[in-house]
Amino acid sequence: MSSDEEDYMSEKFLSQCVPNVRPGLIRNRERQREVEVAAKKAKYNEEIMKKKPRRVMESERLQEGLQKSLNAENKGFALLAKMGYKPGEAIGKSSQGIVEPIGITVKTDRGGLGRDAALKQLAERKREILLQRIKARESTVTITTEEYRKRMTQKAEIRQIEGDLGKCQRTCEGLDLSMEIVQPEMEWFWPPKPKETKEPQEDADEENSDEDDEEDEKEEEFEPSEKLEMLTNYLRSMHLYCHWCGVRYQDFDDIVNGCPGSTKDDH
Protein backbone atom coordinates (compact mmCIF):
# COMPACT_ATOMS: atom_id res chain seq x y z
CA MET A 1 0.00 0.00 0.00
CA SER A 2 1.39 3.43 -0.96
CA SER A 3 1.84 6.33 1.48
CA ASP A 4 -1.04 8.25 -0.14
CA GLU A 5 -3.38 5.34 0.35
CA GLU A 6 -2.26 5.01 3.98
CA ASP A 7 -2.96 8.72 4.59
CA TYR A 8 -6.40 8.38 3.00
CA MET A 9 -7.33 5.34 5.08
CA SER A 10 -6.09 6.92 8.32
CA GLU A 11 -8.02 10.12 7.63
CA LYS A 12 -11.18 8.10 6.88
CA PHE A 13 -10.77 6.16 10.11
CA LEU A 14 -10.28 9.33 12.15
CA SER A 15 -13.36 10.97 10.59
CA GLN A 16 -15.53 8.16 12.02
CA CYS A 17 -14.48 8.94 15.57
CA VAL A 18 -14.38 12.75 15.45
CA PRO A 19 -15.24 13.44 19.13
CA ASN A 20 -12.25 11.37 20.31
CA VAL A 21 -9.66 12.81 17.91
CA ARG A 22 -7.51 15.78 18.72
CA PRO A 23 -7.47 18.38 15.93
CA GLY A 24 -3.67 18.31 15.76
CA LEU A 25 -3.65 14.69 14.52
CA ILE A 26 -5.48 15.55 11.29
CA ARG A 27 -3.40 16.83 8.40
CA ASN A 28 -6.24 18.24 6.26
CA ARG A 29 -6.98 21.82 7.39
CA GLU A 30 -10.65 21.75 6.37
CA ARG A 31 -11.18 18.51 8.26
CA GLN A 32 -9.33 19.93 11.23
CA ARG A 33 -11.66 22.94 11.21
CA GLU A 34 -14.73 20.67 11.19
CA VAL A 35 -13.41 18.73 14.17
CA GLU A 36 -12.78 21.95 16.12
CA VAL A 37 -16.31 23.25 15.40
CA ALA A 38 -17.85 19.90 16.42
CA ALA A 39 -15.91 19.92 19.67
CA LYS A 40 -17.02 23.49 20.46
CA LYS A 41 -20.66 22.61 19.74
CA ALA A 42 -20.48 19.56 22.00
CA LYS A 43 -18.97 21.63 24.80
CA TYR A 44 -21.58 24.35 24.34
CA ASN A 45 -24.48 21.86 24.41
CA GLU A 46 -23.05 20.28 27.56
CA GLU A 47 -22.90 23.68 29.27
CA ILE A 48 -26.47 24.50 28.19
CA MET A 49 -27.73 21.21 29.61
CA LYS A 50 -26.09 22.02 32.92
CA LYS A 51 -27.81 25.42 33.02
CA LYS A 52 -31.42 24.28 32.63
CA PRO A 53 -34.06 26.49 34.28
CA ARG A 54 -35.16 25.36 37.69
CA ARG A 55 -38.73 24.78 36.55
CA VAL A 56 -37.56 22.50 33.74
CA MET A 57 -35.33 20.50 36.05
CA GLU A 58 -38.13 20.13 38.63
CA SER A 59 -40.56 19.02 35.95
CA GLU A 60 -38.09 16.46 34.60
CA ARG A 61 -37.44 15.08 38.08
CA LEU A 62 -41.19 14.89 38.74
CA GLN A 63 -41.89 13.01 35.52
CA GLU A 64 -38.96 10.70 36.17
CA GLY A 65 -40.26 9.95 39.66
CA LEU A 66 -43.83 9.33 38.46
CA GLN A 67 -42.63 6.82 35.86
CA LYS A 68 -40.80 4.72 38.43
CA SER A 69 -42.68 1.91 40.14
CA LEU A 70 -42.63 1.48 43.91
CA ASN A 71 -40.04 -0.93 45.20
CA ALA A 72 -39.35 -2.72 48.45
CA GLU A 73 -37.57 0.37 49.84
CA ASN A 74 -40.86 2.28 49.92
CA LYS A 75 -42.53 2.06 53.35
CA GLY A 76 -46.05 1.87 51.93
CA PHE A 77 -45.06 -0.92 49.57
CA ALA A 78 -43.36 -2.79 52.43
CA LEU A 79 -46.53 -2.63 54.53
CA LEU A 80 -48.64 -3.93 51.66
CA ALA A 81 -46.15 -6.73 51.05
CA LYS A 82 -46.44 -7.81 54.69
CA MET A 83 -50.22 -8.09 54.22
CA GLY A 84 -49.78 -10.40 51.23
CA TYR A 85 -49.73 -7.93 48.37
CA LYS A 86 -47.78 -8.89 45.26
CA PRO A 87 -46.69 -6.51 42.46
CA GLY A 88 -49.18 -6.40 39.57
CA GLU A 89 -52.19 -7.46 41.64
CA ALA A 90 -55.19 -5.28 42.50
CA ILE A 91 -55.48 -4.11 46.09
CA GLY A 92 -58.32 -5.18 48.37
CA LYS A 93 -59.38 -8.33 50.17
CA SER A 94 -60.78 -9.91 47.02
CA SER A 95 -58.50 -8.00 44.56
CA GLN A 96 -61.34 -5.74 43.47
CA GLY A 97 -59.42 -2.47 43.85
CA ILE A 98 -57.16 -0.52 41.51
CA VAL A 99 -53.88 -1.85 40.15
CA GLU A 100 -52.06 1.42 39.48
CA PRO A 101 -51.93 4.40 41.89
CA ILE A 102 -54.17 7.38 41.20
CA GLY A 103 -52.42 9.75 38.80
CA ILE A 104 -51.18 13.19 39.79
CA THR A 105 -52.29 16.30 37.91
CA VAL A 106 -49.91 19.19 38.49
CA LYS A 107 -51.59 22.60 38.35
CA THR A 108 -49.25 25.07 36.63
CA ASP A 109 -51.54 28.03 35.90
CA ARG A 110 -52.77 30.71 38.34
CA GLY A 111 -56.50 30.25 37.79
CA GLY A 112 -58.86 29.52 40.67
CA LEU A 113 -59.77 25.96 41.61
CA GLY A 114 -63.37 26.54 40.47
CA ARG A 115 -62.38 27.88 37.06
CA ASP A 116 -62.49 24.54 35.23
CA ALA A 117 -65.96 23.75 36.58
CA ALA A 118 -67.21 27.23 35.69
CA LEU A 119 -65.90 26.97 32.11
CA LYS A 120 -67.39 23.49 31.72
CA GLN A 121 -70.79 24.71 32.88
CA LEU A 122 -70.53 27.69 30.52
CA ALA A 123 -69.70 25.47 27.53
CA GLU A 124 -72.65 23.14 28.27
CA ARG A 125 -75.11 26.04 28.51
CA LYS A 126 -73.75 27.56 25.30
CA ARG A 127 -74.24 24.25 23.50
CA GLU A 128 -77.82 23.95 24.80
CA ILE A 129 -78.73 27.43 23.55
CA LEU A 130 -77.26 26.76 20.09
CA LEU A 131 -79.19 23.48 19.82
CA GLN A 132 -82.42 25.24 20.75
CA ARG A 133 -81.79 27.79 18.03
CA ILE A 134 -81.17 25.13 15.43
CA LYS A 135 -84.42 23.37 16.35
CA ALA A 136 -86.30 26.67 16.21
CA ARG A 137 -84.96 27.38 12.71
CA GLU A 138 -85.93 23.95 11.48
CA SER A 139 -89.44 24.25 12.90
CA THR A 140 -92.19 25.17 10.41
CA VAL A 141 -94.91 25.94 12.97
CA THR A 142 -96.76 29.19 12.25
CA ILE A 143 -96.48 31.89 14.91
CA THR A 144 -99.80 32.39 16.69
CA THR A 145 -101.28 35.70 17.83
CA GLU A 146 -100.52 34.85 21.44
CA GLU A 147 -96.86 34.16 20.63
CA TYR A 148 -96.66 37.41 18.68
CA ARG A 149 -98.02 39.38 21.62
CA LYS A 150 -95.58 37.61 23.90
CA ARG A 151 -92.67 38.65 21.73
CA MET A 152 -93.87 42.23 21.67
CA THR A 153 -94.03 42.19 25.47
CA GLN A 154 -90.51 40.83 25.69
CA LYS A 155 -89.19 43.82 23.74
CA ALA A 156 -90.25 46.07 26.61
CA GLU A 157 -88.11 43.99 28.97
CA ILE A 158 -84.99 44.13 26.80
CA ARG A 159 -83.95 47.54 28.11
CA GLN A 160 -83.97 46.31 31.69
CA ILE A 161 -82.08 43.17 30.68
CA GLU A 162 -79.47 45.19 28.79
CA GLY A 163 -79.01 47.44 31.84
CA ASP A 164 -78.42 44.41 34.08
CA LEU A 165 -76.09 42.94 31.46
CA GLY A 166 -73.98 46.10 31.39
CA LYS A 167 -73.60 46.02 35.19
CA CYS A 168 -72.62 42.35 35.10
CA GLN A 169 -70.04 43.02 32.39
CA ARG A 170 -68.37 45.75 34.44
CA THR A 171 -68.41 43.54 37.55
CA CYS A 172 -67.02 40.56 35.64
CA GLU A 173 -64.17 42.62 34.21
CA GLY A 174 -63.17 43.89 37.65
CA LEU A 175 -63.30 40.45 39.29
CA ASP A 176 -61.42 38.75 36.43
CA LEU A 177 -58.67 41.36 36.50
CA SER A 178 -58.33 40.93 40.27
CA MET A 179 -57.50 37.24 39.56
CA GLU A 180 -55.02 38.24 36.81
CA ILE A 181 -57.32 37.00 34.02
CA VAL A 182 -56.37 39.31 31.17
CA GLN A 183 -58.89 38.08 28.59
CA PRO A 184 -62.64 37.42 29.05
CA GLU A 185 -63.86 33.88 28.50
CA MET A 186 -66.32 35.22 25.96
CA GLU A 187 -65.88 38.56 24.24
CA TRP A 188 -69.11 40.03 25.61
CA PHE A 189 -68.33 39.04 29.22
CA TRP A 190 -66.60 42.43 29.56
CA PRO A 191 -67.95 45.84 28.45
CA PRO A 192 -67.47 46.48 24.73
CA LYS A 193 -64.39 48.49 23.86
CA PRO A 194 -64.89 51.81 22.04
CA LYS A 195 -64.33 51.55 18.32
CA GLU A 196 -61.52 53.51 16.74
CA THR A 197 -62.62 56.56 14.74
CA LYS A 198 -62.10 56.27 11.00
CA GLU A 199 -62.15 58.71 8.13
CA PRO A 200 -65.48 59.04 6.26
CA GLN A 201 -63.89 57.69 3.09
CA GLU A 202 -62.61 54.57 4.92
CA ASP A 203 -66.05 53.96 6.40
CA ALA A 204 -67.63 54.21 2.94
CA ASP A 205 -65.11 51.76 1.48
CA GLU A 206 -65.59 49.18 4.25
CA GLU A 207 -69.36 49.52 4.58
CA ASN A 208 -70.25 47.24 1.69
CA SER A 209 -67.57 44.63 2.48
CA ASP A 210 -68.62 44.36 6.14
CA GLU A 211 -72.39 44.07 5.64
CA ASP A 212 -72.34 40.31 5.03
CA ASP A 213 -70.00 39.67 8.00
CA GLU A 214 -72.19 41.75 10.32
CA GLU A 215 -75.29 39.83 9.28
CA ASP A 216 -73.57 36.52 10.01
CA GLU A 217 -72.45 37.75 13.43
CA LYS A 218 -75.96 38.90 14.30
CA GLU A 219 -77.37 35.50 13.41
CA GLU A 220 -74.92 33.72 15.73
CA GLU A 221 -75.04 36.32 18.53
CA PHE A 222 -76.85 35.41 21.74
CA GLU A 223 -79.95 37.25 22.90
CA PRO A 224 -79.49 39.72 25.80
CA SER A 225 -81.46 37.47 28.15
CA GLU A 226 -79.26 34.48 27.24
CA LYS A 227 -76.12 36.55 27.75
CA LEU A 228 -77.36 37.72 31.15
CA GLU A 229 -78.15 34.17 32.25
CA MET A 230 -74.76 32.83 31.18
CA LEU A 231 -72.85 35.74 32.69
CA THR A 232 -74.64 35.64 36.08
CA ASN A 233 -74.02 31.89 36.31
CA TYR A 234 -70.35 32.46 35.48
CA LEU A 235 -70.06 35.10 38.22
CA ARG A 236 -71.68 32.75 40.75
CA SER A 237 -69.55 29.70 39.98
CA MET A 238 -66.28 31.51 39.22
CA HIS A 239 -66.30 34.41 41.68
CA LEU A 240 -69.09 33.45 44.17
CA TYR A 241 -70.80 36.72 43.24
CA CYS A 242 -74.59 37.11 42.96
CA HIS A 243 -75.65 40.00 40.73
CA TRP A 244 -79.19 40.05 42.14
CA CYS A 245 -77.94 40.20 45.76
CA GLY A 246 -75.04 42.49 44.88
CA VAL A 247 -72.83 40.48 47.23
CA ARG A 248 -69.65 38.41 46.81
CA TYR A 249 -69.86 35.47 49.21
CA GLN A 250 -67.02 33.88 51.15
CA ASP A 251 -67.37 30.29 49.95
CA PHE A 252 -69.74 27.84 48.27
CA ASP A 253 -71.67 27.04 51.46
CA ASP A 254 -72.10 30.74 52.15
CA ILE A 255 -73.67 31.44 48.74
CA VAL A 256 -75.92 28.38 48.99
CA ASN A 257 -77.22 29.34 52.44
CA GLY A 258 -77.29 33.11 52.00
CA CYS A 259 -78.51 33.57 48.40
CA PRO A 260 -82.19 32.82 47.52
CA GLY A 261 -81.29 31.56 44.04
CA SER A 262 -79.56 32.19 40.74
CA THR A 263 -82.39 34.04 38.93
CA LYS A 264 -84.09 37.40 39.36
CA ASP A 265 -87.42 35.74 40.16
CA ASP A 266 -85.84 33.93 43.14
CA HIS A 267 -85.06 37.32 44.69
C-alpha positions as CSV (number, residue, x, y, z in Angstrom):
1,M,0.0,0.0,0.0
2,S,1.4,3.4,-1.0
3,S,1.8,6.3,1.5
4,D,-1.0,8.3,-0.1
5,E,-3.4,5.3,0.4
6,E,-2.3,5.0,4.0
7,D,-3.0,8.7,4.6
8,Y,-6.4,8.4,3.0
9,M,-7.3,5.3,5.1
10,S,-6.1,6.9,8.3
11,E,-8.0,10.1,7.6
12,K,-11.2,8.1,6.9
13,F,-10.8,6.2,10.1
14,L,-10.3,9.3,12.2
15,S,-13.4,11.0,10.6
16,Q,-15.5,8.2,12.0
17,C,-14.5,8.9,15.6
18,V,-14.4,12.8,15.5
19,P,-15.2,13.4,19.1
20,N,-12.3,11.4,20.3
21,V,-9.7,12.8,17.9
22,R,-7.5,15.8,18.7
23,P,-7.5,18.4,15.9
24,G,-3.7,18.3,15.8
25,L,-3.7,14.7,14.5
26,I,-5.5,15.5,11.3
27,R,-3.4,16.8,8.4
28,N,-6.2,18.2,6.3
29,R,-7.0,21.8,7.4
30,E,-10.7,21.7,6.4
31,R,-11.2,18.5,8.3
32,Q,-9.3,19.9,11.2
33,R,-11.7,22.9,11.2
34,E,-14.7,20.7,11.2
35,V,-13.4,18.7,14.2
36,E,-12.8,21.9,16.1
37,V,-16.3,23.2,15.4
38,A,-17.9,19.9,16.4
39,A,-15.9,19.9,19.7
40,K,-17.0,23.5,20.5
41,K,-20.7,22.6,19.7
42,A,-20.5,19.6,22.0
43,K,-19.0,21.6,24.8
44,Y,-21.6,24.4,24.3
45,N,-24.5,21.9,24.4
46,E,-23.0,20.3,27.6
47,E,-22.9,23.7,29.3
48,I,-26.5,24.5,28.2
49,M,-27.7,21.2,29.6
50,K,-26.1,22.0,32.9
51,K,-27.8,25.4,33.0
52,K,-31.4,24.3,32.6
53,P,-34.1,26.5,34.3
54,R,-35.2,25.4,37.7
55,R,-38.7,24.8,36.5
56,V,-37.6,22.5,33.7
57,M,-35.3,20.5,36.1
58,E,-38.1,20.1,38.6
59,S,-40.6,19.0,35.9
60,E,-38.1,16.5,34.6
61,R,-37.4,15.1,38.1
62,L,-41.2,14.9,38.7
63,Q,-41.9,13.0,35.5
64,E,-39.0,10.7,36.2
65,G,-40.3,9.9,39.7
66,L,-43.8,9.3,38.5
67,Q,-42.6,6.8,35.9
68,K,-40.8,4.7,38.4
69,S,-42.7,1.9,40.1
70,L,-42.6,1.5,43.9
71,N,-40.0,-0.9,45.2
72,A,-39.3,-2.7,48.5
73,E,-37.6,0.4,49.8
74,N,-40.9,2.3,49.9
75,K,-42.5,2.1,53.3
76,G,-46.0,1.9,51.9
77,F,-45.1,-0.9,49.6
78,A,-43.4,-2.8,52.4
79,L,-46.5,-2.6,54.5
80,L,-48.6,-3.9,51.7
81,A,-46.2,-6.7,51.0
82,K,-46.4,-7.8,54.7
83,M,-50.2,-8.1,54.2
84,G,-49.8,-10.4,51.2
85,Y,-49.7,-7.9,48.4
86,K,-47.8,-8.9,45.3
87,P,-46.7,-6.5,42.5
88,G,-49.2,-6.4,39.6
89,E,-52.2,-7.5,41.6
90,A,-55.2,-5.3,42.5
91,I,-55.5,-4.1,46.1
92,G,-58.3,-5.2,48.4
93,K,-59.4,-8.3,50.2
94,S,-60.8,-9.9,47.0
95,S,-58.5,-8.0,44.6
96,Q,-61.3,-5.7,43.5
97,G,-59.4,-2.5,43.9
98,I,-57.2,-0.5,41.5
99,V,-53.9,-1.9,40.1
100,E,-52.1,1.4,39.5
101,P,-51.9,4.4,41.9
102,I,-54.2,7.4,41.2
103,G,-52.4,9.7,38.8
104,I,-51.2,13.2,39.8
105,T,-52.3,16.3,37.9
106,V,-49.9,19.2,38.5
107,K,-51.6,22.6,38.3
108,T,-49.3,25.1,36.6
109,D,-51.5,28.0,35.9
110,R,-52.8,30.7,38.3
111,G,-56.5,30.3,37.8
112,G,-58.9,29.5,40.7
113,L,-59.8,26.0,41.6
114,G,-63.4,26.5,40.5
115,R,-62.4,27.9,37.1
116,D,-62.5,24.5,35.2
117,A,-66.0,23.7,36.6
118,A,-67.2,27.2,35.7
119,L,-65.9,27.0,32.1
120,K,-67.4,23.5,31.7
121,Q,-70.8,24.7,32.9
122,L,-70.5,27.7,30.5
123,A,-69.7,25.5,27.5
124,E,-72.6,23.1,28.3
125,R,-75.1,26.0,28.5
126,K,-73.8,27.6,25.3
127,R,-74.2,24.3,23.5
128,E,-77.8,23.9,24.8
129,I,-78.7,27.4,23.5
130,L,-77.3,26.8,20.1
131,L,-79.2,23.5,19.8
132,Q,-82.4,25.2,20.8
133,R,-81.8,27.8,18.0
134,I,-81.2,25.1,15.4
135,K,-84.4,23.4,16.4
136,A,-86.3,26.7,16.2
137,R,-85.0,27.4,12.7
138,E,-85.9,24.0,11.5
139,S,-89.4,24.3,12.9
140,T,-92.2,25.2,10.4
141,V,-94.9,25.9,13.0
142,T,-96.8,29.2,12.2
143,I,-96.5,31.9,14.9
144,T,-99.8,32.4,16.7
145,T,-101.3,35.7,17.8
146,E,-100.5,34.9,21.4
147,E,-96.9,34.2,20.6
148,Y,-96.7,37.4,18.7
149,R,-98.0,39.4,21.6
150,K,-95.6,37.6,23.9
151,R,-92.7,38.6,21.7
152,M,-93.9,42.2,21.7
153,T,-94.0,42.2,25.5
154,Q,-90.5,40.8,25.7
155,K,-89.2,43.8,23.7
156,A,-90.2,46.1,26.6
157,E,-88.1,44.0,29.0
158,I,-85.0,44.1,26.8
159,R,-84.0,47.5,28.1
160,Q,-84.0,46.3,31.7
161,I,-82.1,43.2,30.7
162,E,-79.5,45.2,28.8
163,G,-79.0,47.4,31.8
164,D,-78.4,44.4,34.1
165,L,-76.1,42.9,31.5
166,G,-74.0,46.1,31.4
167,K,-73.6,46.0,35.2
168,C,-72.6,42.4,35.1
169,Q,-70.0,43.0,32.4
170,R,-68.4,45.7,34.4
171,T,-68.4,43.5,37.5
172,C,-67.0,40.6,35.6
173,E,-64.2,42.6,34.2
174,G,-63.2,43.9,37.7
175,L,-63.3,40.4,39.3
176,D,-61.4,38.8,36.4
177,L,-58.7,41.4,36.5
178,S,-58.3,40.9,40.3
179,M,-57.5,37.2,39.6
180,E,-55.0,38.2,36.8
181,I,-57.3,37.0,34.0
182,V,-56.4,39.3,31.2
183,Q,-58.9,38.1,28.6
184,P,-62.6,37.4,29.1
185,E,-63.9,33.9,28.5
186,M,-66.3,35.2,26.0
187,E,-65.9,38.6,24.2
188,W,-69.1,40.0,25.6
189,F,-68.3,39.0,29.2
190,W,-66.6,42.4,29.6
191,P,-67.9,45.8,28.5
192,P,-67.5,46.5,24.7
193,K,-64.4,48.5,23.9
194,P,-64.9,51.8,22.0
195,K,-64.3,51.5,18.3
196,E,-61.5,53.5,16.7
197,T,-62.6,56.6,14.7
198,K,-62.1,56.3,11.0
199,E,-62.1,58.7,8.1
200,P,-65.5,59.0,6.3
201,Q,-63.9,57.7,3.1
202,E,-62.6,54.6,4.9
203,D,-66.0,54.0,6.4
204,A,-67.6,54.2,2.9
205,D,-65.1,51.8,1.5
206,E,-65.6,49.2,4.3
207,E,-69.4,49.5,4.6
208,N,-70.2,47.2,1.7
209,S,-67.6,44.6,2.5
210,D,-68.6,44.4,6.1
211,E,-72.4,44.1,5.6
212,D,-72.3,40.3,5.0
213,D,-70.0,39.7,8.0
214,E,-72.2,41.7,10.3
215,E,-75.3,39.8,9.3
216,D,-73.6,36.5,10.0
217,E,-72.4,37.7,13.4
218,K,-76.0,38.9,14.3
219,E,-77.4,35.5,13.4
220,E,-74.9,33.7,15.7
221,E,-75.0,36.3,18.5
222,F,-76.9,35.4,21.7
223,E,-79.9,37.2,22.9
224,P,-79.5,39.7,25.8
225,S,-81.5,37.5,28.2
226,E,-79.3,34.5,27.2
227,K,-76.1,36.5,27.8
228,L,-77.4,37.7,31.1
229,E,-78.1,34.2,32.3
230,M,-74.8,32.8,31.2
231,L,-72.8,35.7,32.7
232,T,-74.6,35.6,36.1
233,N,-74.0,31.9,36.3
234,Y,-70.3,32.5,35.5
235,L,-70.1,35.1,38.2
236,R,-71.7,32.8,40.7
237,S,-69.6,29.7,40.0
238,M,-66.3,31.5,39.2
239,H,-66.3,34.4,41.7
240,L,-69.1,33.4,44.2
241,Y,-70.8,36.7,43.2
242,C,-74.6,37.1,43.0
243,H,-75.7,40.0,40.7
244,W,-79.2,40.1,42.1
245,C,-77.9,40.2,45.8
246,G,-75.0,42.5,44.9
247,V,-72.8,40.5,47.2
248,R,-69.7,38.4,46.8
249,Y,-69.9,35.5,49.2
250,Q,-67.0,33.9,51.2
251,D,-67.4,30.3,50.0
252,F,-69.7,27.8,48.3
253,D,-71.7,27.0,51.5
254,D,-72.1,30.7,52.1
255,I,-73.7,31.4,48.7
256,V,-75.9,28.4,49.0
257,N,-77.2,29.3,52.4
258,G,-77.3,33.1,52.0
259,C,-78.5,33.6,48.4
260,P,-82.2,32.8,47.5
261,G,-81.3,31.6,44.0
262,S,-79.6,32.2,40.7
263,T,-82.4,34.0,38.9
264,K,-84.1,37.4,39.4
265,D,-87.4,35.7,40.2
266,D,-85.8,33.9,43.1
267,H,-85.1,37.3,44.7
